[in-house]
Amino acid sequence: MVVGKKLAKESLLPSVLEDDDAETESERAQLGGIGSRPPSRPRKAFSRGSVDRQTVTRSGSGRHSSPEGEVSVRGERKEDEGEEEEEEGSGGGGGDGDTQERGKECVITASDEDYDTDLELGDVREAYDPTGQTRYREACRMFNVVPVSYFLKHMGNTELTMMHHGLGPQGTKALAVSLVTNTSLLKLNLRDNCMEGTGGAAMAEMLKENCYITEVDLGENRLGECGAQTLSSMLLENTTLVSLSMSGNELADRAAQHLAQTLTTNTKLETLDLSHNTIGDAAGQVLGHAVAENTGLKSLSLAWNCIRGKGAVALAKGLGANIFLRTLDLSYNGLGKDGAVALGEALKDNNTLEDLNISNNRIPPEGAIRFTMGLKVNKTIKKLNMGRNPIQTAGCYGVLKAIQGNPESAMECLDFSDITVNQDFEDLYVVLTDIFPNIRVKHGGRIDTFRKPKA
């Protein structure tokens, strides 16, 4: 037995021999059996306690252990109890340090779980994608649409312009999914993409979550009442959006009513474009109330709509009560005489409006004269556009006369495009430039310019 044990030791790894010596000392102390390692001695990397369940390969021996095989205390695999007893009886079958025994190798492949480490070796987490490219590709597969390469390339920019890309409702949904988590975009232009009401609803849901985008242009997308309603609901929750364009979206009176209810409470939106829609008299009345109550809007465009009659009067009254609006575009409506008179009265009370566009509103000369009553006392209007109205020379002359009689007027630019004037107007303009050197007037030319001089 002593000789067999000596031969077995020569065939083992040094680390195993070292622990085996320690085992012999422990066996003497505990009267046989495998004893515990002394508490004062640290465990080594390949000591007996750390090679259990490890793969052992002996080159030249023709035997390979399975992954479930174990290594005996002598450094060999134990497949079953019978083989273990046989190997103990034969002393490991080792030679006396000859060349053949030295050529044998013992390779130990340790599994990760046998090492003591502070590192977490679990699944590697994917890096956070602030642009949302990954989510966009997944959303495109979900909605069965082709990803837009332009969007993938530029979605990390601060400004994104994607006009005329034909996204449609489904493509808009995929876009909205990725923009929920986008943290780089600040300005988004999706004009003319046929998103319709469904796509508009998707954009509204996105804007409820995204707190980075400040300017959005959804013009010419056929949003209709459905889109207007969802976007109005969004404006009640969103606190970062300051500019919204819904121009050319087939918005009628009912759609405008949804927006009017929102404008009475929203204080963050500063610019709203509702031009090129079909907003009429009924909407004009509710919008007038909204303008009076709103405390956030600085610019409002209602150009190219159908506001006239009572709607125009109500809107003008709302302007008189507003103390925040700086720019108002009412061009290409039907204000007429009554609307012009009401606006003149509003300008007497309003002390914040600086830019007013009432061109193409079928305002007659009498309406223009009555409108100038407000210009005689207003101190804030800097730019006034009354072009393409049938106010004739009398109306243009009356505007200049009103400004001349208001020494505190802030007027800098007057636009009378396509309206011809006479010499009296030209003479008064020369006098006015002496009082207000910075004032500029644009008109459609003098009436007698092309007349043949008298012989």
Buried (B, 14 or more C-beta within 10 A) or exposed (E): EEEBBEBBBBBBBEBBBBBBEBBEEBEEEEEEEEBEBEEEEEEEEBBBEBBEBBBBBBEEEEEEBEEEBBBBBBBBBBBEEEEBEEBBEEBBBBEEEEEEBEEEEBEBEBEEEBEEEEEEEEEEEEEEEEBBBBBBBBBBEEBEBEBBEEBBEBBBEEEBBBEEBEBBBBBBBBBBBBBBBBBBBBBBBBBBBBBBBBBBBBBBBBBBEBEEBBBBBBBBBBBBBBBBBBBBBBBEEBEEBBBBBBBBBBBBBEBBBBBBBBBBEBEEBBBBBBBBBBBBBBBBBBBBBBBBBBEBBBBBBBBBBBBBBBBBBBBBBBBBBBEBBBBBBBBBBBBBBBBBBBBBBBBBBBEEBBBBBBBBBBBBBBBBBBBBBBBBBBEBBBBBBBBBBEBBBBBBBBBBBBBBEBEEBBBBBBBBBBBBBBEEBEEBBEEBEEEBEEBEBEBBEBBEEEEEEEE
